[in-house]
Amino acid sequence: MSRRVIVIGGGAAGLSAAIAAAEAGAAVTVLERLPRVGKKILLTGNGRCNLGHEPIDPAHYHGSYPHTAAIAAGFDTKAFFRRLGLYTRTDAEGRIYPMSGMAASVLDALRFYAARCGVQTRCEMQVTGLKREKHGWRVLCGARSFSADAVIAAAGGSAAPSCGTDGNLFAVLQAAGCEITDRKPALCPIPTDPALVKPLKGLRVRARASAVVNGEIRKSETGEVQFTEQALSGICIFNLSRIAAYHGKNTEISLDLLPDFPEQETMELLRGLLRQRGELPAAELLSGLLPKRIGETWVKAACGTANTAADELLCSTEQQKRLTALLHDRRFPVRGQAPFAQAQVTAGGVRNLTEQLAVIGQKGLYVCGEAVDADGDCGGYNLTWAWSSGVLAGHSAAI
């Protein structure tokens, strides 16, 4: 008789787990709380689905689970999907996309192959409890229940609750013996003082962004920074948001608007601009270097105004040094955290897991994907973790 495996959640990790368990000979049922599986997959990569990254750099993974990077690095994303009939391309940055350029192609490949393997899918089934039985587990869905030899929790975290991942399963898992760390939104905007960013709303600039905790730089990322009415955004900001969420008001975001220039070179550049444009209002001084409104805002921050002629306002070495310093290090205090609705992934989750993703002390219970205390940076790292951890959990549960 086939081993019965129930997978809770029909997302990236859940469908991968279901396929792996079915291929290993198990009778698999996926329980999905929404009317259809894979809603979050369709939204990834702005609908293009950045489904992986090569190579895998362990520095891009975070959390207390110690085996994340090894599991992800040992998984061949392209080969996995090629076996499912989906072909991929890899861009110059190492990001893997479906050749079709459509996230729907990724979901279809998973759905079609799961069905071919005999996986049963039951939608609109919200899990409300897990009970140990003599030879396995009973999964409660309100008044209904399902029995299984093994259960795989793959219902995601708390990010993007509109996709069904609102963290509701964590209480169920905790009651079933899982140890769960504090959860925070990650890969999201970082709220700051609105007075600093509101004048720049809608603008973008290339910069080096650094998370500074109690005066110490914890992490730096270079890329496009976007200004919103109340927050800093952009991929490089997203990759710092985990640190900002956990350290809160002790954190500042430093922006270096000229990361390719040493400070002394910036000073010479500034003096050259003063010789060329000194008679113009200071608001115009940096418009050949930065978006005009950004340059004007930085001049105001350094000098208190930007309406005076540039060579008058910045006539002293001290004022030039002040503006140069701000161009390389302007601080934005962290004010709270973004809601989970704006986050792409959850930092934190289940931590008491073996190398095979089994819950320690709870035979037959496995956890994978975003529900684990493991998360990655932007660039396909989180979906690599979803596929790889799903396949590992599925195979482990089926044997």
C-alpha positions as CSV (number, residue, x, y, z in Angstrom):
1,M,0.0,0.0,0.0
2,S,1.3,3.4,-1.0
3,R,2.4,5.8,1.8
4,R,-0.1,8.6,2.1
5,V,1.3,12.2,2.1
6,I,-0.7,15.4,2.6
7,V,0.9,18.6,1.4
8,I,-0.6,21.8,3.0
9,G,-0.3,24.6,0.5
10,G,-0.3,24.5,-3.3
11,G,2.4,27.1,-3.9
12,A,5.9,26.8,-5.2
13,A,7.2,24.6,-2.4
14,G,4.0,22.7,-2.0
15,L,3.7,21.7,-5.7
16,S,7.4,20.7,-5.8
17,A,6.9,18.6,-2.6
18,A,3.9,16.9,-4.1
19,I,5.7,16.0,-7.3
20,A,8.7,14.6,-5.4
21,A,6.5,12.6,-3.1
22,A,4.4,11.2,-5.9
23,E,7.5,10.3,-7.9
24,A,8.8,8.4,-4.9
25,G,5.6,6.3,-4.9
26,A,3.4,8.1,-2.4
27,A,-0.3,8.8,-2.7
28,V,-0.3,12.6,-2.5
29,T,-3.1,15.1,-1.8
30,V,-2.5,18.8,-1.8
31,L,-4.8,21.0,0.4
32,E,-5.0,24.6,-0.8
33,R,-7.0,27.3,0.9
34,L,-7.7,29.4,-2.2
35,P,-9.9,28.4,-5.2
36,R,-6.8,27.7,-7.3
37,V,-3.1,26.7,-6.6
38,G,-0.1,28.9,-7.3
39,K,-1.5,32.4,-7.1
40,K,1.8,33.8,-5.7
41,I,3.8,32.1,-8.4
42,L,1.9,34.2,-11.0
43,L,3.0,37.4,-9.3
44,T,6.7,36.7,-9.0
45,G,9.1,38.7,-11.1
46,N,6.4,41.1,-12.2
47,G,4.7,38.2,-13.9
48,R,7.9,36.9,-15.5
49,C,8.9,34.6,-12.6
50,N,12.5,34.8,-11.7
51,L,12.5,31.1,-10.8
52,G,16.2,30.7,-9.8
53,H,19.7,31.9,-9.7
54,E,23.1,30.5,-10.7
55,P,25.4,30.2,-9.1
56,I,24.1,30.0,-5.5
57,D,26.1,32.3,-3.1
58,P,25.4,31.3,0.5
59,A,25.8,35.0,1.5
60,H,22.3,35.6,-0.1
61,Y,20.5,33.3,2.4
62,H,19.5,34.3,6.0
63,G,17.8,32.8,9.0
64,S,18.5,30.2,11.7
65,Y,18.1,27.0,9.7
66,P,21.7,26.0,9.0
67,H,21.2,23.9,5.8
68,T,19.5,26.4,3.5
69,A,22.3,27.3,1.3
70,A,23.5,23.7,0.9
71,I,20.1,22.5,0.0
72,A,19.6,25.3,-2.5
73,A,23.1,24.9,-4.0
74,G,22.6,21.2,-4.5
75,F,19.5,21.7,-6.6
76,D,19.5,22.1,-10.4
77,T,16.6,24.4,-11.1
78,K,17.0,24.3,-14.8
79,A,17.1,20.5,-15.0
80,F,14.1,20.2,-12.7
81,F,11.9,22.3,-14.9
82,R,13.3,20.8,-18.1
83,R,12.0,17.5,-16.8
84,L,8.6,19.1,-16.4
85,G,8.7,20.4,-20.0
86,L,9.6,24.0,-19.2
87,Y,12.7,25.5,-20.7
88,T,14.6,28.5,-19.3
89,R,17.1,31.2,-20.0
90,T,19.6,32.8,-17.7
91,D,20.4,36.5,-17.9
92,A,23.8,38.2,-17.4
93,E,23.2,38.6,-13.7
94,G,22.6,34.8,-13.2
95,R,18.8,35.1,-12.9
96,I,16.9,32.2,-14.4
97,Y,13.6,32.9,-16.2
98,P,11.1,30.7,-18.1
99,M,11.9,31.0,-21.8
100,S,8.3,32.1,-22.4
101,G,8.8,35.1,-20.1
102,M,5.5,34.2,-18.4
103,A,5.0,33.1,-14.8
104,A,1.9,31.2,-16.0
105,S,4.2,28.8,-17.9
106,V,5.9,27.9,-14.6
107,L,2.7,27.2,-12.8
108,D,1.3,25.2,-15.7
109,A,4.4,23.0,-15.8
110,L,4.0,22.2,-12.1
111,R,0.3,21.6,-12.3
112,F,0.4,19.5,-15.4
113,Y,3.2,17.3,-14.1
114,A,1.7,16.9,-10.7
115,A,-1.6,15.7,-12.3
116,R,0.4,13.3,-14.5
117,C,2.0,11.9,-11.3
118,G,-1.5,11.3,-9.8
119,V,-1.4,14.1,-7.3
120,Q,-4.9,15.0,-6.0
121,T,-5.6,18.7,-5.4
122,R,-8.4,19.9,-3.1
123,C,-8.9,23.6,-3.1
124,E,-10.7,25.9,-0.6
125,M,-9.4,23.7,2.2
126,Q,-8.1,25.8,5.1
127,V,-6.2,23.7,7.6
128,T,-7.3,24.4,11.2
129,G,-5.5,21.7,13.1
130,L,-3.0,18.8,13.1
131,K,-3.4,15.8,15.4
132,R,-1.0,13.0,16.0
133,E,-2.5,9.5,15.5
134,K,-1.0,6.1,16.2
135,H,0.3,5.6,12.6
136,G,0.5,9.2,11.3
137,W,-1.4,12.4,11.3
138,R,-5.0,13.7,11.0
139,V,-5.3,17.1,9.2
140,L,-8.3,19.1,10.2
141,C,-10.0,21.5,7.8
142,G,-12.9,22.8,9.8
143,A,-15.5,20.0,10.0
144,R,-13.6,17.9,7.5
145,S,-10.5,15.9,8.1
146,F,-7.9,13.8,6.2
147,S,-5.5,11.2,7.5
148,A,-2.0,10.6,6.3
149,D,1.3,8.8,7.1
150,A,3.2,12.1,6.7
151,V,2.3,15.8,6.4
152,I,4.3,18.5,4.6
153,A,3.6,22.1,5.7
154,A,4.2,24.3,2.7
155,A,1.7,27.0,3.2
156,G,4.2,29.9,3.0
157,G,4.8,32.6,5.6
158,S,3.0,35.9,6.3
159,A,4.0,37.9,3.2
160,A,1.5,38.7,0.5
161,P,-1.6,37.7,2.4
162,S,-3.8,38.3,-0.7
163,C,-2.2,35.1,-2.1
164,G,-3.4,33.1,0.9
165,T,-0.1,33.3,2.8
166,D,-1.2,35.3,5.8
167,G,0.6,33.2,8.4
168,N,-2.5,31.4,9.7
169,L,-0.8,28.0,9.7
170,F,1.9,29.0,12.2
171,A,-0.4,28.7,15.2
172,V,-1.4,25.2,14.0
173,L,2.3,24.2,13.5
174,Q,3.2,25.6,16.9
175,A,0.5,23.5,18.5
176,A,1.9,20.5,16.7
177,G,5.4,20.9,18.2
178,C,7.1,23.4,15.9
179,E,9.4,26.0,17.3
180,I,8.8,29.3,15.5
181,T,11.0,32.4,15.5
182,D,9.7,35.9,15.4
183,R,8.5,36.8,11.9
184,K,9.2,40.0,10.0
185,P,8.4,41.3,6.5
186,A,11.4,41.1,4.1
187,L,12.1,42.2,0.6
188,C,9.9,45.3,1.0
189,P,10.2,49.1,1.2
190,I,11.8,50.6,4.3
191,P,9.7,53.3,6.0
192,T,11.6,56.5,7.0
193,D,10.9,60.1,7.9
194,P,8.3,61.3,5.4
195,A,9.8,64.8,5.5
196,L,13.0,63.4,3.9
197,V,11.5,61.5,1.1
198,K,8.1,63.1,0.2
199,P,9.8,65.9,-1.8
200,L,11.5,63.1,-3.9
201,K,8.4,61.0,-4.4
202,G,8.5,59.1,-7.7
203,L,12.2,59.7,-8.4
204,R,14.9,57.0,-8.8
205,V,18.6,57.2,-8.6
206,R,21.5,54.8,-8.7
207,A,23.2,54.6,-5.3
208,R,25.0,52.4,-2.8
209,A,22.6,51.8,0.1
210,S,23.9,50.6,3.5
211,A,22.1,49.4,6.6
212,V,23.8,51.0,9.5
213,V,22.9,49.5,12.9
214,N,24.1,51.5,16.0
215,G,26.7,53.2,13.8
216,E,28.0,50.0,12.2
217,I,27.5,49.1,8.6
218,R,25.8,45.6,8.5
219,K,25.2,45.3,4.7
220,S,25.6,47.3,1.5
221,E,23.8,47.0,-1.8
222,T,24.3,49.0,-5.0
223,G,21.4,49.6,-7.4
224,E,18.4,51.8,-8.1
225,V,16.8,53.5,-5.1
226,Q,13.2,54.7,-5.4
227,F,11.6,57.3,-3.3
228,T,8.0,57.0,-2.2
229,E,5.9,59.3,0.0
230,Q,7.0,57.6,3.2
231,A,9.7,55.1,2.3
232,L,12.8,54.1,0.4
233,S,12.3,51.3,-2.1
234,G,14.0,49.4,-4.9
235,I,15.8,46.0,-5.1
236,C,18.9,47.2,-3.2
237,I,16.6,48.6,-0.4
238,F,14.6,45.3,-0.4
239,N,17.8,43.4,0.3
240,L,18.4,45.6,3.4
241,S,14.8,45.4,4.7
242,R,15.4,42.3,6.8
243,I,18.0,44.1,8.8
244,A,15.8,47.2,9.2
245,A,12.8,45.1,10.3
246,Y,14.8,43.3,13.1
247,H,16.8,46.2,14.4
248,G,14.1,48.9,13.9
249,K,14.9,52.4,15.3
250,N,18.5,51.5,15.9
251,T,18.9,51.3,12.1
252,E,19.6,54.0,9.5
253,I,19.9,53.7,5.8
254,S,22.9,55.5,4.3
255,L,22.7,56.5,0.7
256,D,25.9,57.1,-1.3
257,L,24.8,58.8,-4.6
258,L,28.2,58.6,-6.1
259,P,29.5,55.1,-5.2
260,D,32.0,55.1,-8.1
261,F,33.9,58.2,-6.9
262,P,36.2,58.5,-3.9
263,E,35.3,61.5,-1.7
264,Q,38.4,63.5,-2.8
265,E,37.4,63.0,-6.5
266,T,33.9,64.1,-5.7
267,M,35.3,67.3,-4.1
268,E,37.2,68.0,-7.3
269,L,34.1,67.3,-9.4
270,L,32.1,69.7,-7.2
271,R,34.7,72.4,-7.7
272,G,34.7,71.9,-11.4
273,L,30.9,72.3,-11.5
274,L,31.2,75.5,-9.5
275,R,33.6,76.9,-12.1
276,Q,31.2,75.9,-14.9
277,R,27.9,76.8,-13.3
278,G,28.7,79.0,-10.3
279,E,26.5,81.9,-11.4
280,L,23.4,79.7,-11.6
281,P,21.1,79.0,-8.6
282,A,22.6,76.2,-6.5
283,A,19.5,74.1,-7.3
284,E,21.0,73.7,-10.8
285,L,24.5,72.8,-9.7
286,L,24.2,69.0,-9.7
287,S,21.6,68.6,-12.5
288,G,24.3,67.3,-14.9
289,L,25.2,64.6,-12.4
290,L,21.9,63.7,-10.6
291,P,18.2,64.1,-11.3
292,K,17.6,67.9,-10.7
293,R,15.2,67.5,-7.7
294,I,17.6,65.1,-6.0
295,G,20.6,67.4,-6.5
296,E,18.6,70.4,-5.2
297,T,17.4,68.4,-2.1
298,W,21.0,67.4,-1.2
299,V,22.2,71.0,-1.6
300,K,19.4,72.2,0.7
301,A,20.3,69.5,3.2
302,A,23.9,70.7,3.2
303,C,23.4,74.5,3.0
304,G,19.9,75.2,4.2
305,T,18.8,76.6,0.8
306,A,19.4,76.1,-2.9
307,N,18.1,79.4,-4.2
308,T,21.3,81.4,-3.8
309,A,23.9,81.5,-6.6
310,A,26.0,78.3,-6.3
311,D,29.4,80.0,-6.1
312,E,28.1,82.2,-3.2
313,L,26.4,79.4,-1.3
314,L,29.4,77.0,-1.7
315,C,32.2,79.5,-1.6
316,S,33.9,78.0,1.5
317,T,35.8,74.7,1.7
318,E,33.7,73.8,4.8
319,Q,30.5,74.0,2.8
320,Q,31.9,72.0,-0.1
321,K,33.1,69.3,2.3
322,R,29.6,69.2,3.9
323,L,27.9,68.7,0.5
324,T,30.5,66.1,-0.5
325,A,30.0,64.2,2.7
326,L,26.2,64.1,2.2
327,L,26.6,63.0,-1.4
328,H,28.4,59.9,-0.1
329,D,26.6,59.4,3.2
330,R,23.1,60.8,3.8
331,R,21.2,59.0,6.6
332,F,17.5,58.1,6.6
333,P,16.2,56.8,9.9
334,V,14.1,53.6,9.9
335,R,10.6,54.4,11.1
336,G,8.7,51.2,11.8
337,Q,8.3,48.4,9.2
338,A,6.4,47.9,6.0
339,P,3.2,45.8,6.3
340,F,3.4,42.1,5.2
341,A,1.1,43.1,2.3
342,Q,4.1,45.0,0.8
343,A,6.6,42.2,1.5
344,Q,7.7,39.5,-1.0
345,V,8.9,37.1,1.7
346,T,8.8,36.3,5.4
347,A,11.9,36.4,7.6
348,G,11.6,33.9,10.4
349,G,9.6,30.7,10.8
350,V,10.0,27.1,11.9
351,R,13.5,26.3,13.1
352,N,13.5,22.9,14.8
353,L,14.1,20.9,11.7
354,T,16.5,18.1,10.7
355,E,18.7,18.2,7.6
356,Q,15.8,16.4,5.8
357,L,13.3,19.1,6.9
358,A,11.5,16.9,9.4
359,V,10.3,18.5,12.6
360,I,12.5,17.3,15.4
361,G,10.5,15.0,17.8
362,Q,7.4,14.9,15.5
363,K,7.7,11.9,13.3
364,G,6.1,12.3,9.9
365,L,5.8,16.1,10.0
366,Y,7.9,18.1,7.5
367,V,8.2,21.8,6.8
368,C,9.5,23.5,3.6
369,G,9.6,26.8,1.7
370,E,8.8,30.1,3.3
371,A,7.4,28.5,6.5
372,V,11.0,27.6,7.5
373,D,13.2,30.2,9.2
374,A,15.1,30.7,5.9
375,D,14.9,33.5,3.4
376,G,16.9,34.9,0.6
377,D,17.7,38.1,-1.2
378,C,16.1,39.2,-4.5
379,G,17.3,37.5,-7.7
380,G,15.6,34.0,-7.6
381,Y,17.1,32.9,-4.3
382,N,13.7,32.4,-2.6
383,L,12.1,30.4,-5.4
384,T,15.3,28.2,-5.6
385,W,14.7,27.6,-1.9
386,A,11.1,26.8,-2.5
387,W,11.7,24.2,-5.2
388,S,14.7,22.6,-3.5
389,S,13.2,22.4,0.0
390,G,9.9,21.2,-1.5
391,V,11.6,18.4,-3.4
392,L,13.7,17.4,-0.4
393,A,10.7,17.4,2.0
394,G,8.5,15.5,-0.5
395,H,11.1,12.8,-1.0
396,S,11.8,12.5,2.7
397,A,8.1,12.2,3.5
398,A,7.5,9.5,0.9
399,I,10.1,7.0,2.0
